[in-house]
């Protein structure tokens, strides 16, 4: 028991440093995400639209519609699970499920610049992607009722999950590069943490760890 206590005490500093590093990286990543999320861009919708279109083209999302306030894209996904739907008053079941991911990019004017807002919506389960999309565009209503919600959705590359933060990150990098200015407080925390490390490979390195 005595040896066990000694070994536990020896490992306490290592555990402490590990937790500190994890918490500091979490704070850094949270700050970066918030900074990008609140960043405004030049008031040039054509320039922003070109970048956004290219991003979603790479993600294989299709352009749906455009207005003065923003853009809408969509992607049809195959999902696992079962659903029940109404077809001309007849109740039917199917395990051939599709869902449409709709992504809206809104342009919000702020101090003579544009702030990007990203919102996404995953449609209910449905059988025919084209029919559902036409119903949405025409403002019609559909009667698709989920009996067993799908666990996963896929495209031809495998399991698909939309990341709403990536588009803002890509636009930010295009205009401002990879460098994100840190606050003096955050810089001080990083320097303090690094000064406590006895080995170089334990330190937080800009461009590598954050």
TORPA-4810 file (N, C-alpha, C, O; in nm, 3 decimals):
<nodes>
NODE_1_0.084_-0.121_0.000_0.000_0.000_0.000_0.087_0.126_0.000_0.057_0.224_-0.068_X
NODE_2_0.198_0.120_0.080_0.289_0.234_0.087_0.347_0.266_-0.048_0.355_0.382_-0.088_X
NODE_3_0.390_0.160_-0.122_0.446_0.179_-0.255_0.343_0.236_-0.351_0.376_0.319_-0.436_X
NODE_4_0.220_0.194_-0.336_0.111_0.241_-0.422_0.088_0.391_-0.402_0.066_0.465_-0.498_X
NODE_5_0.095_0.434_-0.277_0.077_0.577_-0.246_0.189_0.659_-0.307_0.165_0.766_-0.363_X
NODE_6_0.313_0.609_-0.296_0.429_0.680_-0.351_0.417_0.693_-0.503_0.442_0.800_-0.558_X
NODE_7_0.379_0.584_-0.569_0.364_0.586_-0.715_0.256_0.684_-0.755_0.272_0.757_-0.852_X
NODE_8_0.145_0.686_-0.681_0.036_0.778_-0.711_0.080_0.922_-0.698_0.044_1.006_-0.781_X
NODE_9_0.158_0.952_-0.595_0.206_1.088_-0.574_0.302_1.130_-0.684_0.303_1.246_-0.725_X
NODE_10_0.383_1.036_-0.733_0.477_1.066_-0.840_0.404_1.104_-0.969_0.452_1.187_-1.046_X
NODE_11_0.289_1.043_-0.991_0.215_1.067_-1.115_0.125_1.190_-1.107_0.076_1.236_-1.210_X
NODE_12_0.104_1.244_-0.989_0.016_1.360_-0.975_0.061_1.480_-1.058_-0.024_1.541_-1.124_X
NODE_13_0.192_1.517_-1.059_0.234_1.632_-1.141_0.207_1.611_-1.289_0.168_1.704_-1.359_X
NODE_14_0.228_1.485_-1.338_0.204_1.456_-1.479_0.058_1.473_-1.514_0.026_1.528_-1.619_X
NODE_15_-0.031_1.426_-1.426_-0.174_1.439_-1.449_-0.214_1.585_-1.448_-0.297_1.628_-1.529_X
NODE_16_-0.155_1.662_-1.356_-0.187_1.805_-1.345_-0.149_1.879_-1.472_-0.227_1.958_-1.525_X
NODE_17_-0.025_1.851_-1.523_0.019_1.917_-1.645_-0.069_1.879_-1.763_-0.102_1.963_-1.847_X
NODE_18_-0.107_1.751_-1.769_-0.190_1.702_-1.879_-0.325_1.775_-1.881_-0.373_1.817_-1.986_X
NODE_19_-0.384_1.790_-1.764_-0.512_1.858_-1.755_-0.499_2.005_-1.790_-0.586_2.061_-1.857_X
NODE_20_-0.392_2.068_-1.746_-0.370_2.209_-1.776_-0.355_2.231_-1.926_-0.408_2.327_-1.981_X
NODE_21_-0.282_2.143_-1.990_-0.262_2.156_-2.134_-0.394_2.137_-2.207_-0.426_2.213_-2.299_X
NODE_22_-0.470_2.038_-2.166_-0.598_2.011_-2.230_-0.692_2.129_-2.213_-0.760_2.170_-2.308_X
NODE_23_-0.696_2.185_-2.093_-0.784_2.297_-2.067_-0.741_2.422_-2.143_-0.825_2.497_-2.193_X
NODE_24_-0.610_2.443_-2.153_-0.557_2.560_-2.224_-0.586_2.549_-2.372_-0.626_2.648_-2.435_X
NODE_25_-0.568_2.430_-2.430_-0.599_2.411_-2.572_-0.748_2.431_-2.598_-0.787_2.485_-2.702_X
NODE_26_-0.830_2.386_-2.505_-0.975_2.405_-2.518_-1.008_2.554_-2.518_-1.092_2.599_-2.595_X
NODE_27_-0.943_2.630_-2.430_-0.966_2.775_-2.424_-0.919_2.843_-2.553_-0.985_2.933_-2.604_X
NODE_28_-0.803_2.800_-2.605_-0.749_2.857_-2.729_-0.844_2.831_-2.846_-0.876_2.923_-2.922_X
NODE_29_-0.889_2.708_-2.860_-0.979_2.672_-2.970_-1.113_2.743_-2.959_-1.172_2.783_-3.060_X
NODE_30_-1.161_2.758_-2.836_-1.287_2.829_-2.815_-1.272_2.976_-2.853_-1.362_3.034_-2.914_X
NODE_31_-1.159_3.036_-2.818_-1.134_3.177_-2.853_-1.126_3.194_-3.005_-1.183_3.288_-3.060_X
NODE_32_-1.055_3.103_-3.072_-1.040_3.111_-3.217_-1.175_3.101_-3.287_-1.204_3.177_-3.380_X
NODE_33_-1.258_3.007_-3.241_-1.390_2.988_-3.301_-1.477_3.113_-3.281_-1.547_3.155_-3.373_X
NODE_34_-1.472_3.170_-3.162_-1.551_3.290_-3.133_-1.503_3.409_-3.214_-1.583_3.488_-3.264_X
NODE_35_-1.371_3.421_-3.227_-1.314_3.532_-3.305_-1.358_3.525_-3.451_-1.400_3.625_-3.508_X
NODE_36_-1.348_3.406_-3.510_-1.388_3.388_-3.650_-1.538_3.412_-3.665_-1.582_3.474_-3.762_X
NODE_37_-1.616_3.363_-3.569_-1.761_3.377_-3.576_-1.805_3.523_-3.573_-1.905_3.558_-3.635_X
NODE_38_-1.730_3.608_-3.502_-1.768_3.749_-3.487_-1.696_3.842_-3.585_-1.717_3.963_-3.582_X
NODE_39_-1.612_3.785_-3.672_-1.538_3.867_-3.767_-1.629_3.914_-3.881_-1.709_3.837_-3.934_X
NODE_40_-1.615_4.041_-3.918_-1.688_4.096_-4.033_-1.595_4.103_-4.153_-1.473_4.105_-4.140_X
NODE_41_-1.658_4.108_-4.271_-1.581_4.108_-4.395_-1.621_4.227_-4.482_-1.716_4.298_-4.453_X
NODE_42_-1.546_4.247_-4.588_-1.572_4.360_-4.677_-1.716_4.356_-4.728_-1.772_4.248_-4.751_X
NODE_43_-1.774_4.472_-4.744_-1.913_4.481_-4.790_-1.918_4.464_-4.942_-1.951_4.556_-5.016_X
NODE_44_-1.884_4.343_-4.983_-1.882_4.309_-5.125_-1.942_4.170_-5.141_-1.872_4.069_-5.131_X
NODE_45_-2.072_4.164_-5.165_-2.143_4.037_-5.170_-2.096_3.949_-5.286_-2.095_3.827_-5.274_X
NODE_46_-2.056_4.012_-5.396_-2.010_3.932_-5.511_-1.883_3.855_-5.475_-1.869_3.738_-5.509_X
NODE_47_-1.792_3.923_-5.406_-1.668_3.858_-5.367_-1.693_3.746_-5.266_-1.637_3.637_-5.278_X
NODE_48_-1.778_3.773_-5.168_-1.811_3.672_-5.068_-1.885_3.554_-5.131_-1.860_3.439_-5.096_X
NODE_49_-1.977_3.584_-5.222_-2.055_3.479_-5.287_-1.965_3.385_-5.365_-1.987_3.263_-5.364_X
NODE_50_-1.864_3.440_-5.433_-1.772_3.357_-5.512_-1.698_3.258_-5.422_-1.681_3.141_-5.457_X
NODE_51_-1.652_3.306_-5.306_-1.579_3.220_-5.211_-1.672_3.114_-5.153_-1.634_2.997_-5.143_X
NODE_52_-1.792_3.155_-5.116_-1.889_3.063_-5.056_-1.932_2.956_-5.158_-1.942_2.839_-5.123_X
NODE_53_-1.956_2.998_-5.281_-1.993_2.902_-5.386_-1.885_2.796_-5.406_-1.916_2.678_-5.421_X
NODE_54_-1.759_2.838_-5.404_-1.649_2.745_-5.424_-1.639_2.648_-5.306_-1.612_2.529_-5.325_X
NODE_55_-1.661_2.699_-5.185_-1.656_2.614_-5.066_-1.760_2.502_-5.076_-1.729_2.385_-5.054_X
NODE_56_-1.885_2.539_-5.109_-1.990_2.438_-5.113_-1.979_2.348_-5.236_-2.025_2.234_-5.234_X
NODE_57_-1.917_2.398_-5.341_-1.890_2.312_-5.456_-1.793_2.201_-5.415_-1.809_2.086_-5.455_X
NODE_58_-1.693_2.238_-5.335_-1.597_2.138_-5.286_-1.665_2.038_-5.192_-1.624_1.922_-5.185_X
NODE_59_-1.768_2.084_-5.119_-1.842_1.998_-5.028_-1.954_1.922_-5.098_-2.026_1.844_-5.036_X
NODE_60_-1.968_1.946_-5.228_-2.070_1.883_-5.312_-2.211_1.918_-5.267_-2.302_1.834_-5.271_X
NODE_61_-2.229_2.042_-5.224_-2.363_2.096_-5.200_-2.404_2.178_-5.321_-2.321_2.249_-5.379_X
NODE_62_-2.528_2.168_-5.361_-2.577_2.238_-5.481_-2.640_2.372_-5.445_-2.703_2.387_-5.340_X
NODE_63_-2.620_2.468_-5.533_-2.681_2.600_-5.514_-2.832_2.588_-5.536_-2.877_2.524_-5.630_X
NODE_64_-2.909_2.651_-5.447_-3.054_2.645_-5.458_-3.115_2.779_-5.493_-3.191_2.789_-5.589_X
NODE_65_-3.083_2.882_-5.416_-3.143_3.012_-5.442_-3.056_3.123_-5.383_-2.971_3.099_-5.298_X
NODE_66_-3.078_3.246_-5.432_-3.002_3.363_-5.385_-3.096_3.481_-5.370_-3.191_3.498_-5.447_X
NODE_67_-3.068_3.563_-5.268_-3.144_3.686_-5.246_-3.047_3.793_-5.197_-2.928_3.766_-5.179_X
NODE_68_-3.097_3.914_-5.176_-3.011_4.021_-5.126_-2.956_3.989_-4.987_-2.850_4.039_-4.949_X
NODE_69_-3.028_3.907_-4.914_-2.988_3.879_-4.776_-2.901_3.755_-4.762_-2.848_3.730_-4.654_X
NODE_70_-2.886_3.675_-4.869_-2.801_3.558_-4.856_-2.819_3.453_-4.962_-2.877_3.477_-5.068_X
NODE_71_-2.768_3.333_-4.931_-2.765_3.221_-5.026_-2.816_3.095_-4.957_-2.807_3.080_-4.836_X
NODE_72_-2.871_3.004_-5.038_-2.917_2.876_-4.985_-2.860_2.764_-5.072_-2.863_2.770_-5.195_X
NODE_73_-2.807_2.661_-5.004_-2.751_2.543_-5.072_-2.818_2.418_-5.015_-2.878_2.422_-4.907_X
NODE_74_-2.808_2.308_-5.089_-2.868_2.184_-5.039_-2.788_2.064_-5.086_-2.709_2.071_-5.180_X
NODE_75_-2.810_1.953_-5.017_-2.744_1.828_-5.052_-2.836_1.713_-5.016_-2.888_1.708_-4.904_X
NODE_76_-2.858_1.621_-5.108_-2.940_1.503_-5.082_-2.854_1.395_-5.018_-2.744_1.365_-5.067_X
NODE_77_-2.903_1.337_-4.909_-2.828_1.236_-4.836_-2.910_1.110_-4.820_-3.031_1.115_-4.799_X
NODE_78_-2.844_0.996_-4.831_-2.908_0.867_-4.806_-2.892_0.835_-4.657_-2.782_0.848_-4.603_X
NODE_79_-2.999_0.794_-4.590_-2.993_0.770_-4.447_-3.041_0.629_-4.414_-3.116_0.568_-4.490_X
NODE_80_-2.996_0.579_-4.300_-3.048_0.450_-4.253_-3.163_0.473_-4.158_-3.171_0.578_-4.094_X
NODE_81_-3.251_0.378_-4.148_-3.369_0.393_-4.063_-3.496_0.360_-4.140_-3.489_0.312_-4.253_X
NODE_82_-3.610_0.386_-4.080_-3.739_0.360_-4.144_-3.830_0.482_-4.126_-3.817_0.557_-4.030_X
NODE_83_-3.920_0.498_-4.220_-4.016_0.609_-4.209_-4.152_0.567_-4.262_-4.165_0.470_-4.337_X
NODE_84_-4.250_0.643_-4.222_-4.386_0.621_-4.270_-4.428_0.747_-4.343_-4.401_0.858_-4.297_X
NODE_85_-4.495_0.732_-4.459_-4.534_0.851_-4.533_-4.674_0.832_-4.593_-4.724_0.720_-4.605_X
NODE_86_-4.734_0.943_-4.628_-4.867_0.942_-4.686_-4.856_0.970_-4.836_-4.802_1.072_-4.876_X
NODE_87_-4.907_0.881_-4.915_-4.905_0.896_-5.060_-5.048_0.888_-5.112_-5.107_0.780_-5.118_X
NODE_88_-5.103_1.003_-5.151_-5.242_1.010_-5.199_-5.340_0.949_-5.099_-5.433_0.878_-5.136_X
NODE_89_-5.316_0.978_-4.972_-5.406_0.929_-4.868_-5.375_0.789_-4.819_-5.437_0.742_-4.723_X
NODE_90_-5.281_0.722_-4.882_-5.246_0.586_-4.841_-5.119_0.586_-4.756_-5.020_0.651_-4.790_X
NODE_91_-5.124_0.515_-4.645_-5.009_0.509_-4.555_-4.912_0.402_-4.604_-4.952_0.289_-4.632_X
NODE_92_-4.783_0.438_-4.615_-4.682_0.345_-4.664_-4.559_0.351_-4.574_-4.536_0.448_-4.502_X
NODE_93_-4.479_0.244_-4.579_-4.353_0.239_-4.505_-4.238_0.219_-4.603_-4.255_0.160_-4.710_X
NODE_94_-4.122_0.269_-4.565_-4.004_0.252_-4.651_-3.877_0.261_-4.568_-3.871_0.336_-4.471_X
NODE_95_-3.777_0.184_-4.607_-3.646_0.196_-4.545_-3.546_0.260_-4.642_-3.426_0.266_-4.614_X
NODE_96_-3.596_0.305_-4.756_-3.512_0.378_-4.852_-3.529_0.527_-4.825_-3.607_0.596_-4.890_X
NODE_97_-3.453_0.575_-4.728_-3.472_0.711_-4.681_-3.372_0.807_-4.743_-3.256_0.774_-4.766_X
NODE_98_-3.420_0.924_-4.770_-3.335_1.034_-4.813_-3.371_1.157_-4.732_-3.486_1.175_-4.691_X
NODE_99_-3.272_1.241_-4.709_-3.298_1.369_-4.643_-3.221_1.476_-4.717_-3.115_1.450_-4.773_X
NODE_100_-3.275_1.596_-4.717_-3.205_1.708_-4.775_-3.147_1.795_-4.665_-3.215_1.832_-4.570_X
NODE_101_-3.020_1.825_-4.679_-2.956_1.923_-4.593_-2.967_2.058_-4.660_-2.917_2.076_-4.772_X
NODE_102_-3.030_2.153_-4.594_-3.040_2.291_-4.645_-2.951_2.381_-4.561_-2.961_2.381_-4.438_X
NODE_103_-2.864_2.456_-4.626_-2.773_2.547_-4.558_-2.798_2.689_-4.607_-2.792_2.716_-4.726_X
NODE_104_-2.826_2.778_-4.514_-2.851_2.919_-4.547_-2.736_3.005_-4.496_-2.699_2.999_-4.379_X
NODE_105_-2.679_3.085_-4.585_-2.577_3.181_-4.549_-2.640_3.320_-4.556_-2.679_3.365_-4.663_X
NODE_106_-2.650_3.386_-4.443_-2.712_3.518_-4.436_-2.606_3.626_-4.426_-2.508_3.611_-4.353_X
NODE_107_-2.625_3.736_-4.501_-2.537_3.851_-4.494_-2.599_3.955_-4.401_-2.708_4.006_-4.429_X
NODE_108_-2.531_3.987_-4.293_-2.582_4.084_-4.196_-2.489_4.205_-4.195_-2.371_4.193_-4.164_X
NODE_109_-2.543_4.322_-4.227_-2.462_4.443_-4.229_-2.430_4.490_-4.088_-2.518_4.498_-4.003_X
NODE_110_-2.302_4.519_-4.064_-2.255_4.563_-3.933_-2.136_4.657_-3.951_-2.030_4.615_-3.997_X
NODE_111_-2.154_4.784_-3.914_-2.047_4.884_-3.926_-1.990_4.890_-4.067_-1.869_4.891_-4.087_X
NODE_112_-2.080_4.894_-4.165_-2.043_4.904_-4.307_-1.967_4.781_-4.359_-1.905_4.786_-4.465_X
NODE_113_-1.974_4.672_-4.285_-1.916_4.548_-4.331_-2.023_4.438_-4.321_-2.136_4.465_-4.280_X
NODE_114_-1.985_4.315_-4.359_-2.082_4.206_-4.358_-2.040_4.097_-4.261_-1.926_4.051_-4.260_X
NODE_115_-2.135_4.057_-4.179_-2.118_3.945_-4.087_-2.191_3.825_-4.146_-2.304_3.839_-4.193_X
NODE_116_-2.129_3.710_-4.144_-2.191_3.589_-4.198_-2.261_3.510_-4.089_-2.205_3.488_-3.982_X
NODE_117_-2.384_3.469_-4.116_-2.458_3.382_-4.026_-2.490_3.254_-4.100_-2.544_3.258_-4.211_X
NODE_118_-2.458_3.140_-4.040_-2.479_3.010_-4.103_-2.585_2.933_-4.026_-2.573_2.915_-3.905_X
NODE_119_-2.687_2.888_-4.096_-2.789_2.803_-4.033_-2.815_2.684_-4.125_-2.811_2.696_-4.247_X
NODE_120_-2.841_2.568_-4.064_-2.866_2.449_-4.145_-2.992_2.378_-4.095_-3.028_2.386_-3.978_X
NODE_121_-3.056_2.308_-4.187_-3.181_2.237_-4.158_-3.181_2.105_-4.231_-3.157_2.100_-4.352_X
NODE_122_-3.207_1.998_-4.159_-3.215_1.866_-4.219_-3.361_1.829_-4.233_-3.433_1.820_-4.134_X
NODE_123_-3.405_1.807_-4.357_-3.545_1.779_-4.384_-3.591_1.650_-4.318_-3.508_1.567_-4.280_X
NODE_124_-3.723_1.631_-4.303_-3.774_1.502_-4.256_-3.737_1.392_-4.356_-3.696_1.420_-4.469_X
NODE_125_-3.751_1.269_-4.315_-3.725_1.158_-4.406_-3.824_1.161_-4.522_-3.940_1.196_-4.503_X
NODE_126_-3.780_1.126_-4.639_-3.870_1.119_-4.753_-3.817_1.021_-4.855_-3.701_0.978_-4.849_X
NODE_127_-3.903_0.986_-4.949_-3.869_0.881_-5.044_-3.802_0.936_-5.169_-3.700_0.886_-5.215_X
NODE_128_-3.860_1.037_-5.223_-3.810_1.093_-5.348_-3.756_1.233_-5.324_-3.831_1.324_-5.290_X
NODE_129_-3.626_1.251_-5.342_-3.562_1.379_-5.313_-3.619_1.491_-5.399_-3.644_1.601_-5.348_X
NODE_130_-3.641_1.466_-5.526_-3.689_1.570_-5.616_-3.828_1.619_-5.575_-3.854_1.739_-5.573_X
NODE_131_-3.917_1.525_-5.542_-4.054_1.562_-5.504_-4.056_1.648_-5.379_-4.130_1.746_-5.370_X
NODE_132_-3.973_1.609_-5.281_-3.972_1.687_-5.157_-3.917_1.826_-5.183_-3.970_1.925_-5.132_X
NODE_133_-3.811_1.835_-5.261_-3.750_1.963_-5.289_-3.848_2.055_-5.363_-3.855_2.174_-5.334_X
NODE_134_-3.923_2.001_-5.456_-4.021_2.080_-5.529_-4.131_2.130_-5.435_-4.180_2.241_-5.450_X
NODE_135_-4.169_2.046_-5.337_-4.271_2.086_-5.241_-4.223_2.203_-5.155_-4.300_2.294_-5.124_X
NODE_136_-4.096_2.199_-5.118_-4.038_2.306_-5.037_-4.034_2.436_-5.117_-4.070_2.542_-5.066_X
NODE_137_-3.989_2.427_-5.241_-3.977_2.546_-5.325_-4.112_2.610_-5.355_-4.123_2.732_-5.361_X
NODE_138_-4.215_2.528_-5.372_-4.347_2.579_-5.407_-4.427_2.622_-5.283_-4.538_2.673_-5.295_X
NODE_139_-4.369_2.601_-5.166_-4.438_2.638_-5.043_-4.545_2.538_-5.002_-4.627_2.567_-4.915_X
NODE_140_-4.545_2.420_-5.065_-4.644_2.318_-5.034_-4.613_2.246_-4.905_-4.507_2.265_-4.846_X
NODE_141_-4.705_2.165_-4.861_-4.685_2.088_-4.739_-4.667_1.941_-4.772_-4.718_1.892_-4.873_X
NODE_142_-4.594_1.873_-4.688_-4.571_1.730_-4.708_-4.620_1.654_-4.586_-4.639_1.713_-4.479_X
NODE_143_-4.639_1.525_-4.601_-4.689_1.444_-4.490_-4.596_1.326_-4.469_-4.635_1.210_-4.487_X
NODE_144_-4.472_1.355_-4.430_-4.375_1.251_-4.403_-4.357_1.239_-4.253_-4.316_1.335_-4.188_X
NODE_145_-4.388_1.124_-4.197_-4.379_1.104_-4.053_-4.271_1.002_-4.021_-4.273_0.889_-4.070_X
NODE_146_-4.176_1.042_-3.938_-4.067_0.954_-3.903_-4.114_0.854_-3.797_-4.165_0.893_-3.693_X
NODE_147_-4.095_0.726_-3.824_-4.127_0.625_-3.724_-4.000_0.585_-3.649_-4.002_0.572_-3.526_X
NODE_148_-3.893_0.566_-3.721_-3.763_0.540_-3.660_-3.662_0.635_-3.723_-3.621_0.617_-3.838_X
NODE_149_-3.623_0.736_-3.647_-3.534_0.838_-3.703_-3.400_0.775_-3.742_-3.350_0.690_-3.668_X
NODE_150_-3.343_0.814_-3.855_-3.216_0.757_-3.898_-3.103_0.797_-3.803_-3.102_0.907_-3.748_X
NODE_151_-3.010_0.706_-3.786_-2.895_0.734_-3.700_-2.787_0.809_-3.777_-2.722_0.897_-3.722_X
NODE_152_-2.768_0.774_-3.903_-2.661_0.833_-3.982_-2.712_0.865_-4.122_-2.805_0.803_-4.173_X
NODE_153_-2.646_0.965_-4.184_-2.671_0.995_-4.324_-2.540_0.986_-4.400_-2.432_1.007_-4.344_X
NODE_154_-2.550_0.954_-4.530_-2.431_0.928_-4.609_-2.439_0.998_-4.744_-2.547_1.027_-4.795_X
NODE_155_-2.321_1.026_-4.801_-2.312_1.057_-4.943_-2.220_0.950_-5.002_-2.190_0.851_-4.937_X
NODE_156_-2.174_0.971_-5.125_-2.095_0.864_-5.188_-1.956_0.850_-5.126_-1.886_0.753_-5.154_X
NODE_157_-1.916_0.946_-5.042_-1.787_0.937_-4.974_-1.796_0.869_-4.838_-1.695_0.849_-4.772_X
NODE_158_-1.918_0.834_-4.797_-1.935_0.772_-4.666_-2.022_0.857_-4.575_-2.100_0.940_-4.622_X
NODE_159_-2.008_0.837_-4.445_-2.089_0.911_-4.349_-2.066_1.061_-4.363_-1.952_1.106_-4.375_X
NODE_160_-2.174_1.138_-4.362_-2.165_1.282_-4.384_-2.217_1.359_-4.263_-2.325_1.329_-4.211_X
NODE_161_-2.140_1.457_-4.220_-2.184_1.545_-4.112_-2.142_1.687_-4.146_-2.024_1.714_-4.168_X
NODE_162_-2.238_1.777_-4.149_-2.210_1.916_-4.187_-2.148_1.992_-4.071_-2.194_1.983_-3.957_X
NODE_163_-2.042_2.068_-4.102_-1.975_2.151_-4.003_-2.000_2.297_-4.037_-1.938_2.350_-4.129_X
NODE_164_-2.090_2.365_-3.965_-2.125_2.504_-3.999_-2.012_2.603_-3.976_-2.015_2.715_-4.029_X
NODE_165_-1.911_2.564_-3.897_-1.800_2.656_-3.869_-1.696_2.660_-3.980_-1.619_2.756_-3.990_X
NODE_166_-1.693_2.557_-4.064_-1.588_2.547_-4.165_-1.599_2.654_-4.272_-1.497_2.706_-4.318_X
NODE_167_-1.721_2.690_-4.313_-1.738_2.791_-4.416_-1.686_2.926_-4.368_-1.620_2.998_-4.443_X
NODE_168_-1.716_2.961_-4.242_-1.666_3.087_-4.187_-1.514_3.086_-4.179_-1.448_3.188_-4.203_X
NODE_169_-1.459_2.971_-4.144_-1.313_2.959_-4.134_-1.248_2.977_-4.271_-1.146_3.044_-4.282_X
NODE_170_-1.307_2.919_-4.374_-1.252_2.932_-4.509_-1.256_3.076_-4.557_-1.161_3.125_-4.617_X
NODE_171_-1.369_3.145_-4.531_-1.381_3.286_-4.571_-1.281_3.371_-4.493_-1.219_3.461_-4.549_X
NODE_172_-1.265_3.342_-4.365_-1.171_3.417_-4.281_-1.029_3.402_-4.335_-0.956_3.500_-4.349_X
NODE_173_-0.989_3.278_-4.364_-0.853_3.253_-4.415_-0.830_3.325_-4.547_-0.721_3.376_-4.571_X
NODE_174_-0.933_3.330_-4.631_-0.920_3.397_-4.761_-0.887_3.545_-4.743_-0.803_3.599_-4.815_X
NODE_175_-0.952_3.611_-4.648_-0.934_3.755_-4.631_-0.824_3.792_-4.532_-0.756_3.893_-4.549_X
NODE_176_-0.807_3.710_-4.428_-0.715_3.748_-4.320_-0.599_3.652_-4.299_-0.511_3.679_-4.216_X
NODE_177_-0.597_3.541_-4.372_-0.490_3.443_-4.353_-0.514_3.353_-4.233_-0.622_3.356_-4.173_X
NODE_178_-0.413_3.274_-4.198_-0.427_3.176_-4.090_-0.403_3.234_-3.951_-0.430_3.169_-3.850_X
NODE_179_-0.352_3.356_-3.947_-0.315_3.415_-3.818_-0.437_3.477_-3.750_-0.509_3.557_-3.810_X
NODE_180_-0.459_3.438_-3.625_-0.566_3.496_-3.543_-0.502_3.569_-3.426_-0.430_3.507_-3.347_X
NODE_181_-0.526_3.698_-3.413_-0.464_3.774_-3.303_-0.520_3.732_-3.167_-0.641_3.732_-3.145_X
NODE_182_-0.430_3.694_-3.077_-0.471_3.653_-2.943_-0.471_3.773_-2.849_-0.402_3.872_-2.872_X
NODE_183_-0.550_3.763_-2.744_-0.550_3.865_-2.641_-0.421_3.854_-2.559_-0.359_3.748_-2.556_X
NODE_184_-0.381_3.963_-2.493_-0.262_3.961_-2.408_-0.275_3.857_-2.298_-0.178_3.792_-2.260_X
NODE_185_-0.397_3.842_-2.246_-0.421_3.746_-2.139_-0.395_3.603_-2.186_-0.335_3.524_-2.114_X
NODE_186_-0.441_3.571_-2.306_-0.423_3.436_-2.360_-0.275_3.411_-2.392_-0.224_3.301_-2.368_X
NODE_187_-0.208_3.510_-2.447_-0.065_3.497_-2.477_0.013_3.473_-2.348_0.105_3.391_-2.345_X
NODE_188_-0.024_3.544_-2.242_0.042_3.528_-2.112_0.023_3.388_-2.057_0.116_3.331_-2.001_X
NODE_189_-0.097_3.332_-2.073_-0.124_3.196_-2.025_-0.038_3.094_-2.098_0.015_3.000_-2.038_X
NODE_190_-0.024_3.112_-2.229_0.056_3.019_-2.309_0.204_3.027_-2.268_0.270_2.924_-2.254_X
NODE_191_0.254_3.149_-2.248_0.394_3.167_-2.207_0.418_3.106_-2.069_0.521_3.043_-2.045_X
NODE_192_0.324_3.127_-1.980_0.337_3.072_-1.844_0.338_2.920_-1.848_0.421_2.856_-1.782_X
NODE_193_0.246_2.861_-1.925_0.242_2.716_-1.936_0.373_2.662_-1.993_0.429_2.566_-1.940_X
NODE_194_0.423_2.724_-2.101_0.546_2.677_-2.164_0.666_2.690_-2.072_0.757_2.607_-2.075_X
NODE_195_0.668_2.794_-1.989_0.781_2.815_-1.898_0.787_2.706_-1.791_0.892_2.684_-1.731_X
NODE_196_0.676_2.640_-1.767_0.671_2.535_-1.667_0.716_2.399_-1.721_0.735_2.305_-1.643_X
NODE_197_0.733_2.389_-1.850_0.767_2.261_-1.912_0.918_2.242_-1.916_0.991_2.335_-1.952_X
NODE_198_0.964_2.125_-1.879_1.108_2.096_-1.880_1.153_2.035_-2.012_1.273_2.029_-2.040_X
NODE_199_1.059_1.990_-2.094_1.093_1.932_-2.224_1.026_2.011_-2.336_0.911_2.053_-2.324_X
NODE_200_1.099_2.031_-2.444_1.049_2.111_-2.556_0.923_2.051_-2.618_0.833_2.124_-2.660_X
NODE_201_0.916_1.918_-2.623_0.802_1.854_-2.687_0.674_1.864_-2.604_0.566_1.827_-2.651_X
NODE_202_0.683_1.915_-2.482_0.566_1.935_-2.399_0.507_2.075_-2.415_0.395_2.101_-2.371_X
NODE_203_0.582_2.163_-2.479_0.537_2.301_-2.493_0.435_2.316_-2.605_0.430_2.234_-2.697_X
NODE_204_0.354_2.419_-2.596_0.257_2.451_-2.701_0.326_2.535_-2.807_0.380_2.642_-2.779_X
NODE_205_0.323_2.485_-2.930_0.394_2.551_-3.040_0.291_2.610_-3.138_0.203_2.539_-3.186_X
NODE_206_0.305_2.739_-3.167_0.217_2.805_-3.263_0.234_2.743_-3.400_0.347_2.720_-3.444_X
NODE_207_0.123_2.717_-3.469_0.129_2.655_-3.601_0.129_2.504_-3.596_0.108_2.438_-3.698_X
NODE_208_0.153_2.450_-3.477_0.153_2.304_-3.460_0.041_2.261_-3.367_-0.041_2.176_-3.403_X
NODE_209_0.037_2.320_-3.247_-0.063_2.283_-3.148_-0.187_2.372_-3.153_-0.295_2.332_-3.111_X
NODE_210_-0.170_2.494_-3.205_-0.283_2.587_-3.212_-0.263_2.686_-3.324_-0.347_2.773_-3.347_X
</nodes>
